[in-house]
């Protein structure tokens, strides 16, 4: 069995959401600790040992696009983004198949505090000889992305649509624990304000 570092991992960051709960603004361009929120997790994970890196976006000229590319990410446009998160997961799986990846690591752009060490633990947990494996994050009260999917699941992932994404697949996943606050996602203006205030007082 190959060591985790020898696995061909496709890292996909989903950034094509419609920010409906945030109002009219694109939340990913809003400042968090002095930089656009949509740049935090791509920058954090840029050093990850991955065979390919891609951001799934609703447009290839997003305000974050130039910096995504500078960090080493390709941009894959999800033209069906308005139909829900599942379509972005499907787009990510298509890219993983094209890159002949052993596994797909999916992270969300609106979860900016996930550390690279957590994703490395997830990859280490993944067994390359179990191509149907799912590894998910466990806060103690919920199972969520980031998540790793083995290549045997790619054909199922590419058929996803709607808002649920791969939620059902996560329920039976092998779980990797993480401090709950590191899985915080930012959906509203209030949550962004609180995140900026909290990060100033309590570095996660």
C-alpha positions in Angstrom: 0.0 0.0 0.0 1.5 3.4 -0.9 2.3 5.8 1.9 -0.1 8.7 2.2 2.5 11.0 0.7 2.5 8.8 -2.5 -1.2 9.1 -3.0 -2.4 11.3 -5.9 -4.8 13.6 -4.0 -7.0 16.1 -5.8 -7.7 19.0 -3.4 -10.9 20.8 -4.3 -12.1 24.0 -2.6 -15.7 24.7 -3.2 -16.3 28.5 -3.8 -19.3 28.6 -6.1 -22.0 29.2 -3.4 -24.6 31.9 -3.9 -24.1 33.6 -0.5 -27.9 33.9 -0.1 -27.8 34.2 3.7 -25.1 36.9 3.4 -27.4 39.3 1.5 -26.5 40.9 -1.9 -22.7 40.8 -1.3 -20.3 38.0 -2.2 -19.1 36.9 1.2 -15.9 35.5 -0.2 -14.6 38.9 -1.1 -15.3 40.3 2.4 -12.3 41.1 4.6 -11.4 38.6 7.3 -8.2 39.5 9.1 -7.2 41.8 6.3 -7.6 39.5 3.3 -10.6 38.3 1.3 -12.3 35.4 3.1 -12.1 33.3 0.0 -8.3 33.3 0.1 -7.9 31.9 3.6 -8.4 28.2 3.1 -6.6 28.1 -0.3 -3.6 29.8 1.3 -3.6 27.5 4.3 -3.7 24.4 2.1 -1.4 25.5 -0.6 1.5 23.6 0.9 -0.5 20.4 1.2 1.0 17.4 -0.7 -1.6 17.1 -3.4 -1.2 16.1 -7.0 -3.7 18.7 -8.2 -5.4 21.7 -6.7 -8.6 23.3 -8.0 -11.1 25.9 -6.9 -14.7 25.3 -8.0 -16.1 28.7 -8.7 -19.2 30.1 -10.5 -16.9 32.2 -12.7 -13.2 32.2 -13.7 -13.0 35.9 -13.2 -14.0 35.9 -9.6 -12.2 38.7 -7.6 -10.1 36.0 -5.8 -9.2 34.3 -9.1 -5.8 35.8 -9.7 -4.6 35.0 -6.2 -6.1 31.5 -6.4 -4.0 30.9 -9.5 -0.9 32.4 -7.8 -1.3 29.9 -5.0 -1.3 27.1 -7.5 -5.0 26.4 -8.0 -6.7 25.8 -11.3 -10.2 27.2 -11.5 -13.1 24.9 -12.7 -16.3 26.7 -13.4 -19.5 25.2 -12.1 -22.1 26.5 -14.5 -24.9 24.9 -12.5 -23.9 26.5 -9.2 -27.3 28.0 -8.6 -28.7 24.5 -8.2 -26.9 23.9 -5.0 -23.7 22.5 -3.4 -24.1 19.1 -4.9 -23.3 20.5 -8.3 -19.9 21.8 -7.0 -19.1 18.4 -5.5 -19.9 16.9 -8.9 -17.6 19.3 -10.7 -14.8 18.5 -8.2 -15.3 14.8 -8.8 -15.1 15.3 -12.6 -11.8 17.1 -12.1 -10.5 14.3 -9.8 -11.4 11.7 -12.5 -9.6 13.7 -15.2 -6.5 13.9 -13.0 -6.6 10.2 -12.2 -6.7 10.9 -8.5 -6.6 8.2 -5.9 -8.8 10.4 -3.6 -10.6 13.7 -3.6 -10.3 16.1 -0.6 -13.1 18.5 -0.5 -13.0 21.7 1.6 -15.3 24.7 1.7 -14.2 28.2 1.0 -16.5 29.6 3.7 -14.8 27.5 6.4 -11.6 29.6 6.7 -10.2 28.3 10.0 -9.5 24.6 9.1 -5.8 24.0 9.7 -3.6 22.1 7.3 -2.7 19.6 10.0 -6.3 18.4 10.1 -6.4 17.8 6.4 -3.1 15.9 6.6 -4.5 13.7 9.4 -7.5 12.9 7.1 -5.2 12.0 4.2 -3.2 9.8 6.6 -6.4 8.1 7.7 -7.4 7.3 4.2 -6.3 3.8 3.1 -5.2 3.7 -0.6 -6.4 0.1 -0.9 -9.9 1.1 0.1 -11.0 3.1 -2.9 -14.6 3.3 -1.6 -13.5 5.0 1.7 -15.0 8.2 3.0 -13.2 10.2 5.7 -15.0 13.1 7.3 -14.5 15.8 10.0 -16.1 15.3 13.4 -16.7 18.2 15.7 -18.2 16.0 18.4 -21.7 17.1 17.5 -21.7 17.0 13.7 -20.0 15.3 10.8 -19.0 17.6 7.9 -16.4 18.6 5.4 -13.5 18.7 5.0 -13.9 15.2 3.7 -11.9 12.7 1.6 -13.6 10.4 -1.0 -11.9 7.4 -2.6 -11.8 7.1 -6.3 -14.4 4.3 -6.5 -16.9 6.9 -5.3 -16.2 9.5 -8.1 -18.9 8.1 -10.4 -21.5 8.6 -7.7 -20.2 12.1 -6.8 -20.5 13.3 -10.4 -24.2 12.6 -10.3 -24.9 14.8 -7.3 -27.1 17.8 -7.5 -29.1 20.0 -5.1 -28.2 21.5 -1.8 -27.4 18.3 0.2 -24.2 17.5 -1.6 -22.6 14.4 -0.3 -24.2 14.7 3.2 -25.6 11.2 3.2 -22.3 9.7 2.3 -20.7 11.4 5.3 -22.9 9.7 7.8 -21.1 6.4 7.4 -17.6 7.9 7.1 -14.6 7.2 9.2 -14.3 10.3 11.4 -11.4 12.5 12.2 -11.9 14.7 15.3 -11.4 18.5 15.2 -12.0 21.3 17.6 -15.5 22.6 16.8 -14.5 26.3 16.4 -12.1 25.3 13.6 -15.0 24.0 11.6 -16.9 27.3 11.9 -18.4 28.4 8.6 -19.4 32.0 7.8 -22.8 32.4 6.2 -24.0 35.8 7.5 -22.6 39.3 8.0 -23.0 38.9 11.8 -20.9 35.7 11.8 -18.2 37.5 9.8 -18.2 40.4 12.3 -17.9 37.9 15.1 -15.1 36.0 13.4 -13.1 39.2 12.9 -13.6 40.2 16.5 -12.9 36.8 17.9 -9.7 36.2 15.9 -8.4 39.5 17.2 -8.8 38.3 20.8 -8.3 34.6 20.5 -6.1 33.2 17.8 -7.4 29.8 16.9 
